[in-house]
Amino acid sequence: MQNAFMELIERSSMKETVPFFEIGDTVDVHVRILEGEKERIQIFNGVVIARSGSHTREMFVVRRIVSGEGVERKFPLHSPRIADVVVKRRAVVRRAKLYYLRELSGKAVRLKERHPQAKATLAEAKAVKAEKRSVRLAAKTAKLAAKAARKAAPPETETATAAAVESPAAE
C-alpha cells in the first residue's frame, strides 16, 4: 500500500520528457541559476562519467577540465533546475562508470567517438541498408544458380574438354 503512494508521488514529480544520453557522452547541461530576483541559464559542459539511481532519485555526474583542474558536478536528472541536457558527441565506452578518467590528463582523457560525422537520417540509413541487403541477396542467388548449373551439367562436357586437350597432342 505504501509503495503505491510513493510511486504516485514520484510519478508526479518526474519530468515527462527526459533526453537520452549515455555514459561517455559529452553533454551541455543547462542549469537554471537564481541571482537575486533574476533567473538565468548557465551551461555546464563535460563528459558524463556516471549515472546512478532510478525514477526521481536518478543522478548523473559530469566531469570537465577547467584551468587544468578536473571539476565534477552531480545533477539530479528530474530536477526542475535542469532546463535541458544537450548531447554534443557520443563516445565508445566499455564501462558503466568512467572514474578512471580522474587520473588521466591531456590527450589521454579523449574518448573514441561513436558515430563520427553521421548525418544520414533514419530513412536514408534504412534505404542504404535495404540496398546492401538486396545486393548481397542477388550475389548469393547468382552463386547458388551457378553451383546448380555445374551440378546439372551432363558429364559429356568433361569428356569434351578432355578430348580438346588431347587433340592438339595428336596432331
C-alpha positions as CSV (number, residue, x, y, z in Angstrom):
1,M,0.0,0.0,0.0
2,Q,2.7,2.5,1.0
3,N,4.7,1.7,-2.2
4,A,1.8,2.6,-4.4
5,F,1.5,6.0,-2.7
6,M,5.3,6.6,-3.1
7,E,5.1,5.6,-6.7
8,L,2.2,8.1,-7.3
9,I,4.1,10.9,-5.6
10,E,7.3,10.1,-7.6
11,R,5.5,10.0,-10.9
12,S,4.0,13.4,-10.3
13,S,7.5,14.9,-9.7
14,M,9.2,13.3,-12.7
15,K,9.8,15.1,-15.9
16,E,7.7,13.9,-18.8
17,T,10.5,14.0,-21.4
18,V,14.0,13.1,-20.4
19,P,16.8,13.5,-23.0
20,F,18.6,10.3,-24.0
21,F,22.3,10.2,-23.1
22,E,24.7,7.5,-22.0
23,I,28.0,7.2,-20.1
24,G,30.8,8.7,-22.1
25,D,28.7,11.2,-24.0
26,T,29.8,14.9,-24.0
27,V,26.8,16.9,-22.9
28,D,25.8,20.5,-22.2
29,V,23.7,20.7,-19.0
30,H,21.6,23.9,-19.0
31,V,21.1,24.8,-15.3
32,R,18.8,27.5,-14.0
33,I,20.6,29.8,-11.7
34,L,18.8,32.4,-9.4
35,E,20.7,35.6,-8.9
36,G,18.7,37.9,-6.7
37,E,15.3,38.1,-8.4
38,K,16.7,37.3,-11.9
39,E,16.9,33.8,-13.3
40,R,19.5,32.9,-15.9
41,I,20.7,29.6,-17.5
42,Q,24.3,28.5,-17.1
43,I,25.7,25.8,-19.3
44,F,28.0,23.2,-17.7
45,N,29.6,21.0,-20.4
46,G,31.6,17.9,-20.0
47,V,31.7,14.1,-20.2
48,V,29.1,12.0,-18.4
49,I,31.2,9.7,-16.2
50,A,28.4,8.0,-14.1
51,R,24.7,7.5,-13.7
52,S,23.0,6.2,-10.6
53,G,19.6,5.7,-9.0
54,S,16.2,5.3,-10.6
55,H,13.0,7.2,-11.0
56,T,13.1,10.6,-9.2
57,R,16.4,9.7,-7.5
58,E,18.3,9.3,-10.7
59,M,21.6,11.3,-10.8
60,F,24.4,11.8,-13.3
61,V,27.9,13.1,-12.9
62,V,29.5,15.4,-15.5
63,R,33.3,16.0,-15.5
64,R,35.2,18.7,-17.3
65,I,38.6,20.3,-17.1
66,V,38.8,24.0,-16.0
67,S,42.2,25.7,-15.9
68,G,44.0,22.3,-15.7
69,E,41.8,21.2,-12.8
70,G,39.1,18.5,-13.1
71,V,35.7,19.7,-12.0
72,E,32.9,17.2,-11.4
73,R,29.3,18.1,-10.8
74,K,26.4,15.8,-9.8
75,F,23.0,16.6,-11.2
76,P,19.6,15.1,-10.4
77,L,18.0,14.2,-13.7
78,H,14.4,15.1,-12.8
79,S,15.3,18.4,-11.0
80,P,13.3,21.5,-12.1
81,R,16.7,23.4,-12.0
82,I,17.9,21.3,-15.0
83,A,16.4,23.1,-18.1
84,D,17.9,20.8,-20.7
85,V,20.6,18.3,-21.4
86,V,22.1,18.5,-25.0
87,V,24.3,15.7,-26.3
88,K,27.2,17.2,-28.2
89,R,29.1,14.0,-29.1
90,R,28.8,10.3,-28.3
91,A,31.7,8.1,-27.3
92,V,32.5,4.4,-27.3
93,V,33.0,3.1,-23.8
94,R,33.0,-0.3,-22.3
95,R,32.4,0.5,-18.6
96,A,29.4,1.7,-16.6
97,K,31.5,4.2,-14.6
98,L,34.4,6.2,-16.0
99,Y,36.1,7.1,-12.8
100,Y,39.5,6.1,-14.3
101,L,39.3,9.4,-16.2
102,R,40.1,11.2,-12.9
103,E,43.7,10.0,-13.0
104,L,44.2,10.9,-16.7
105,S,45.1,14.3,-18.2
106,G,45.7,15.9,-21.5
107,K,45.1,13.8,-24.6
108,A,44.7,10.6,-22.6
109,V,41.3,11.8,-21.5
110,R,39.9,11.7,-25.0
111,L,37.3,9.1,-25.8
112,K,36.8,7.5,-29.2
113,E,33.7,8.9,-31.0
114,R,30.8,6.5,-31.6
115,H,29.4,7.8,-34.8
116,P,31.7,10.4,-36.4
117,Q,30.0,12.6,-39.0
118,A,26.8,10.5,-39.0
119,K,24.5,12.9,-40.8
120,A,22.1,10.5,-42.5
121,T,18.6,10.5,-41.4
122,L,16.9,7.3,-40.2
123,A,15.1,6.9,-43.6
124,E,18.3,7.3,-45.5
125,A,20.1,4.8,-43.3
126,K,17.3,2.2,-43.8
127,A,17.4,2.8,-47.6
128,V,21.1,2.2,-47.7
129,K,20.8,-0.9,-45.5
130,A,18.0,-2.3,-47.8
131,E,20.1,-1.7,-50.9
132,K,23.1,-3.5,-49.4
133,R,20.9,-6.4,-48.4
134,S,19.4,-6.7,-51.9
135,V,22.9,-6.6,-53.5
136,R,24.1,-9.4,-51.1
137,L,20.9,-11.4,-51.9
138,A,21.4,-11.1,-55.6
139,A,25.1,-12.2,-55.3
140,K,24.1,-15.2,-53.2
141,T,21.3,-16.1,-55.7
142,A,23.7,-15.9,-58.6
143,K,26.3,-18.1,-56.8
144,L,23.7,-20.7,-56.0
145,A,22.4,-20.7,-59.6
146,A,26.0,-21.2,-60.9
147,K,26.5,-24.1,-58.5
148,A,23.2,-25.7,-59.5
149,A,24.2,-25.3,-63.2
150,R,27.5,-27.0,-62.6
151,K,25.8,-29.9,-60.9
152,A,23.1,-30.3,-63.6
153,A,25.6,-30.2,-66.5
154,P,26.0,-33.5,-68.3
155,P,29.3,-35.4,-67.8
156,E,29.9,-35.1,-71.6
157,T,31.2,-31.6,-71.0
158,E,34.1,-33.0,-69.1
159,T,34.9,-35.6,-71.8
160,A,34.7,-32.9,-74.5
161,T,37.2,-30.8,-72.5
162,A,39.5,-33.8,-72.2
163,A,39.2,-34.5,-75.9
164,A,40.1,-30.9,-76.8
165,V,43.2,-31.2,-74.6
166,E,44.2,-34.5,-76.3
167,S,43.6,-33.4,-79.9
168,P,46.5,-30.8,-80.1
169,A,48.8,-33.6,-78.9
170,A,47.6,-36.0,-81.6
171,E,48.5,-33.5,-84.4
